[in-house]
Amino acid sequence: MKTKLLFLLLIPALFPVFAEPLYSPAWGFRLDLPEGYEFTDGDGKDRFSFAESGGAQFDIRVYNGAYKTMKDMVDDVGRRLKNQGDVTFFEYRDKLAAIMELRFEEFSGWGLCVELAGSGNGTPPMLLALSYGPVGKRELELLHLSALDSIVPSNGERHYPGPIMEFGFPRGEQKRTALAKPGISAIIRENDAEAAQALIDREFALLRKYQFLENWQEAWIRFYRVIYRDSWDRVADAVFQLERSWNQNPGEAATASGQAERTLAEKALAWVQTFKYERDLMGSDFVNLVSAVTEGRGDCDSRAMLWALILAQADIPAAIMVSREHNHAMGLADIAGTGARFEAKGIKWLVAETTAQVNIGLIGQDVSDIESWLGVIFE
């Protein structure tokens, strides 16, 4: 990062943001499929089918009252498909769920069944999702896992690791852990850093598929969106403890409208700016946020997302912006005050540079070209 800085009040051009996850108002679930899937069939309520040009298929069906138990439903579906794969039941956020290995006819893949919000008749509706493709196409495995993991059964899981990660990487016991801020500790689950990094590695491997495709921007933005969802609850107590430490001085209470939000943003920014700059040119180049918050290390995008997440958990709208051309990322916040601003979704976001020790709103002149940036809006 060059040291020459430019103080900009407003860059009026818009920079692009892309599609949000699918939401079902009828059943309350969300779905954030990898890029490239197209809707092919369904009634828009209980049945949805999607297809991807490489051969991947993704089907969703909601069953409400058709079966007494999830086992009855899974057994019946297995019989009708003549499926040869195994089924494993587990609990996902107090919801019964099942993982299905799919091996039927000339197809293979994975399935997920999970309870949805109750209908009041004693038997909760169940969502069944099948992600599959031609046998032998091992390159579709990442699509299957990422697609199923993107399912959000209810609003309670919007900021929680997905069901595939929860099944494959149980979070473990809660442990008090020192943070990368002297004297501050928080409750973090023992396996969260490993699990968070596993998700990043999986999604980065999938992202490589889009490197030279037209929809690489959408895929890149989804990459960050998936990490944000997975990270929120893993670092929630750490973020709370940090925010409490920054707000513990009553003498610094805000006296003007919006000043409290800006003060928190400035303190959080100054903290992430002290992190050890770390890159992995052979891998995802994104340090998971559990390691970032406990060890004080990370590249620009790790720092920017952690900073945005700290603000978001304090009810301050925040996002990030990324640039492939500049190989850089910065934070965005909807707060008052002067400084460089980029506009997206009708909001003029204040920019935060996380890798140079400069005040909020100051950015390098050589990275101020708006057309080189993509906005990643999480909420």
Secondary structure, 3 states (H helix, E strand, C coil): CCCCEEECCCEEEECCCCCCCEECCCCCCEECCCCCEEEEEECCCCEEEEEECCCCEEEEEEECCCCCCHHHHHHHHHHHHCCCCCEEEEEECCEEEEEEEEEECCEEEEEEEEECCCCCCCCCCEEEEEEEEECCCHHHHHHHHHHHHCCECCHHHCCCCCHHHHHHCCCCCEEEEECCCCCCEEEEECCHHHHHHHHHHHHHHHHHHHCCCCCHHHHHHHHHHHHHHHHHCCCHHHHHHHHHHHCCCHHHCCCCCCHHHHHHHHHHHHHHCCCECCCCCCCCCCCCHHHHHHHCECCHHHHHHHHHHHHHHCCCCEEEEEECCCCEEEEEECCCCCCCEEEECCEEEEEECCCCCCCCCEEEHHHCCHHHCEEECCC
